[in-house]
Amino acid sequence: MTEYTIYHNPRCSKSRKTLTILQEHGIEPRVVLYLEAPPDVGQIKALLGKLGLDASQLVRRGEDAYKSCGLSKDSTEEELTAAMAAHPKLIERPIVVKGKRAVLGRPPENVLELIG
């Protein structure tokens, strides 16, 4: 069986709900507390590939770090991934990975795409 991994922020209601949905389906994922153990640029790029997104779709623009890093809608993939690695609060959450696929748990029910 392929292992599930959730990039989780326990303070986020969407992240908690996504984890609950996994557990309700008998899945105990590997939990990565990404604010405590931030992914590096390579890991972020790998996640983006599994999600089928570019960095601008994963970055949280409302965070203070977005402005303090000088990011804008014109920022490059390199600038965005570097900022997310340095400031993990900029990473939209939760992200659930199963094998070569991943989904963003917004809404949490998106995780159902990976189950089954």
C-alpha positions in Angstrom: 0.0 0.0 0.0 1.3 3.5 -0.9 1.9 5.7 2.1 0.1 9.0 2.5 1.9 12.1 3.7 0.1 15.2 4.9 1.9 18.6 5.1 0.0 19.7 8.2 -0.5 22.8 10.3 -2.5 21.7 13.4 -3.7 25.3 13.9 -5.4 25.4 10.5 -9.0 24.1 10.4 -8.8 23.0 6.8 -5.7 21.0 7.7 -7.3 19.4 10.7 -10.4 18.5 8.6 -8.3 17.0 5.9 -6.5 14.8 8.4 -9.8 13.7 9.9 -11.1 12.7 6.5 -8.0 10.5 5.9 -8.4 8.9 9.4 -12.1 8.3 8.8 -11.1 6.3 5.8 -8.6 4.2 7.9 -5.5 6.1 6.7 -2.9 7.2 9.2 -0.7 9.4 7.1 2.9 10.4 7.8 2.4 13.9 9.3 4.9 16.5 8.3 4.6 19.6 10.5 6.0 21.8 7.8 6.2 24.9 9.9 8.7 23.1 12.2 10.5 21.1 9.5 10.2 23.3 6.3 10.6 21.6 2.9 13.6 22.9 0.9 13.3 24.3 -2.6 13.8 20.9 -4.2 11.0 19.4 -2.1 8.7 22.3 -2.9 9.4 21.9 -6.6 8.7 18.1 -6.3 5.4 18.9 -4.5 4.4 21.4 -7.2 5.0 18.7 -9.8 2.8 16.2 -8.0 0.1 18.9 -7.5 0.3 20.0 -11.1 0.6 23.6 -10.0 3.1 26.4 -10.4 4.5 28.3 -7.4 2.1 31.2 -7.8 -0.8 28.9 -7.2 0.7 27.5 -3.9 1.9 30.7 -2.3 -0.3 32.4 0.3 -0.4 36.1 -0.8 -2.1 37.3 2.4 0.9 36.5 4.7 3.1 39.3 5.9 6.1 37.4 4.6 4.8 37.8 1.1 5.2 41.5 1.2 8.3 41.6 3.3 10.0 39.3 0.8 9.2 41.8 -1.9 7.0 39.2 -3.8 4.4 40.2 -6.3 2.3 38.8 -9.1 5.4 39.2 -11.3 7.7 37.1 -9.0 9.4 34.2 -10.7 9.1 30.5 -9.8 12.6 30.6 -8.3 11.7 33.7 -6.2 8.5 32.1 -5.0 9.9 28.7 -4.2 12.9 30.2 -2.4 10.5 32.4 -0.3 8.3 29.4 0.6 11.4 27.4 1.7 12.6 30.3 3.8 9.1 31.2 5.1 7.0 28.1 5.2 3.9 30.1 6.3 3.7 31.1 2.7 2.9 27.5 1.6 -0.8 26.9 1.1 -2.0 24.0 3.2 -2.7 21.2 3.7 -1.0 19.2 1.0 -1.6 15.4 0.9 0.7 13.2 -1.1 0.2 9.6 -2.2 2.9 8.2 -4.5 3.3 10.4 -7.5 0.1 12.4 -6.9 -0.8 15.1 -4.5 -3.8 17.4 -3.8 -4.3 20.6 -1.9 -6.9 20.1 0.9 -8.8 23.3 0.0 -11.5 22.2 0.3 -10.6 19.3 2.6 -12.8 16.9 0.5 -10.2 17.2 -2.3 -8.3 14.5 -0.5 -11.0 12.0 -1.6 -9.4 12.1 -5.1 -6.4 10.2 -3.6 -8.4 7.6 -1.7 -9.5 4.4 -3.3 
